[in-house]
Amino acid sequence: MHVRPKKHLGQHFLRDLSKAERIAAALTGHGGYTHVVEVGPGTGVLTQYLLRDARFTVHCVEMDTESVAYLNIHHPELSPRLHLGDFLRFDLGPVTGQPASNYVPLAIIGNFPYNISSQIFFKVLDERRRITEVVGMVQKEVADRIACGPGSKTYGILSVLLQAFYDVELLFNVEPGAFNPPPKVRSSVLRLRRNAVKHLDCDEALFFRVVKMAFNQRRKTLRNALSGLTFATTPDERLMTLRAEQLSVAEFVSLTRSATVS
């Protein structure tokens, strides 16, 4: 059975086995998880190495019916944990077999479809109480954006939000020739590990709002970009003269503590 890559699903199947093995080996078990969810397994090039790791119970979420049929044939042992559906709408709670409210740790891994890679990371943020590690391959420019620090032109919303809750590492790059079909861009593999911050020292929903408002008008100083916010206390004057790309996570937390929900 042959599975053809589908452009509308953003599929670029990894064919370099050595890269697939390196991606699987990047899982460290950080946070004590034993369940791993692979996003978009495709033809199972990465899946085969995950299944060999006795530490983990592997689950796959795939929305391509052709890929699901292929995996059922070639990896029948995976069938009870092979889910047909959209990862962005997939309920991670039941994966571990425990009540969803228990927040049992798990990891996310995959050659993420390029057209939804940012949305995958926003889902990770939503599930940060249970996702303790992420190993994902994305476009290099997305990886650079997530990993870079303040002062960079690529520093943005995902940079701040993810670095508030995760330690981010750029592991290695992958050239277009490693895929079928080859993408027009280079790719990079990232590893995110949940940091020790259980709760930010501010209203977390408001923190998300402040960061998004600041970067949505990133060319403006924060005084102008955040003009729609109400401040309960006088914010740091120095911070208000800067642009969003110049602030660290801690400085965004400081600004959020001054703001109030309106």
Secondary structure as the mmCIF struct_conf table of DSSP 4:
data_model
#
loop_
_struct_conf.conf_type_id
_struct_conf.id
_struct_conf.beg_label_comp_id
_struct_conf.beg_label_asym_id
_struct_conf.beg_label_seq_id
_struct_conf.end_label_comp_id
_struct_conf.end_label_asym_id
_struct_conf.end_label_seq_id
HELX_RH_3T_P HELX_RH_3T_P1 LYS A 7 LEU A 9
TURN_TY1_P TURN_TY1_P1 GLY A 10 GLY A 10
STRN STRN1 PHE A 13 LEU A 14
HELX_RH_AL_P HELX_RH_AL_P1 LEU A 17 ALA A 25
TURN_TY1_P TURN_TY1_P2 ALA A 26 ALA A 26
TURN_TY1_P TURN_TY1_P3 HIS A 30 GLY A 31
BEND BEND1 GLY A 32 GLY A 32
STRN STRN2 HIS A 35 VAL A 39
TURN_TY1_P TURN_TY1_P4 GLY A 42 THR A 43
BEND BEND2 GLY A 44 GLY A 44
TURN_TY1_P TURN_TY1_P5 VAL A 45 LEU A 46
HELX_RH_AL_P HELX_RH_AL_P2 THR A 47 LEU A 51
TURN_TY1_P TURN_TY1_P6 ARG A 52 ARG A 52
TURN_TY1_P TURN_TY1_P7 ALA A 54 ARG A 55
STRN STRN3 THR A 57 GLU A 62
HELX_RH_AL_P HELX_RH_AL_P3 THR A 65 HIS A 74
HELX_RH_3T_P HELX_RH_3T_P2 PRO A 76 ARG A 81
STRN STRN4 LEU A 82 LEU A 84
BEND BEND3 GLY A 85 GLY A 85
HELX_RH_3T_P HELX_RH_3T_P3 PHE A 87 ARG A 89
HELX_RH_3T_P HELX_RH_3T_P4 GLY A 93 THR A 96
BEND BEND4 GLY A 97 GLN A 98
HELX_RH_3T_P HELX_RH_3T_P5 ALA A 100 ASN A 102
STRN STRN5 LEU A 106 ASN A 111
HELX_RH_3T_P HELX_RH_3T_P6 TYR A 114 ILE A 116
HELX_RH_AL_P HELX_RH_AL_P4 SER A 117 ASP A 126
TURN_TY1_P TURN_TY1_P8 GLU A 127 ARG A 130
STRN STRN6 ILE A 131 GLN A 139
HELX_RH_AL_P HELX_RH_AL_P5 LYS A 140 ALA A 147
TURN_TY1_P TURN_TY1_P9 PRO A 150 GLY A 151
TURN_TY1_P TURN_TY1_P10 LYS A 153 THR A 154
HELX_RH_AL_P HELX_RH_AL_P6 ILE A 157 PHE A 165
STRN STRN7 TYR A 166 VAL A 174
HELX_RH_3T_P HELX_RH_3T_P7 PRO A 176 ALA A 178
STRN STRN8 PHE A 179 ASN A 180
BEND BEND5 PRO A 181 PRO A 181
HELX_LH_PP_P HELX_LH_PP_P1 PRO A 182 PRO A 183
BEND BEND6 LYS A 184 VAL A 185
STRN STRN9 SER A 187 ARG A 194
BEND BEND7 ALA A 196 ALA A 196
BEND BEND8 LYS A 198 HIS A 199
BEND BEND9 ASP A 201 CYS A 202
HELX_RH_AL_P HELX_RH_AL_P7 GLU A 204 ASN A 216
TURN_TY1_P TURN_TY1_P11 GLN A 217 ARG A 219
BEND BEND10 LYS A 220 LYS A 220
STRN STRN10 THR A 221 THR A 221
HELX_RH_AL_P HELX_RH_AL_P8 LEU A 222 ALA A 225
TURN_TY1_P TURN_TY1_P12 LEU A 226 GLY A 228
BEND BEND11 LEU A 229 LEU A 229
STRN STRN11 THR A 230 PHE A 231
BEND BEND12 ALA A 232 THR A 233
HELX_LH_PP_P HELX_LH_PP_P2 THR A 234 ASP A 236
HELX_RH_AL_P HELX_RH_AL_P9 GLU A 237 MET A 240
TURN_TY1_P TURN_TY1_P13 THR A 241 THR A 241
BEND BEND13 LEU A 242 LEU A 242
STRN STRN12 ARG A 243 ARG A 243
HELX_RH_3T_P HELX_RH_3T_P8 ALA A 244 GLN A 246
HELX_RH_AL_P HELX_RH_AL_P10 VAL A 249 SER A 258
STRN STRN13 ALA A 259 THR A 260
#
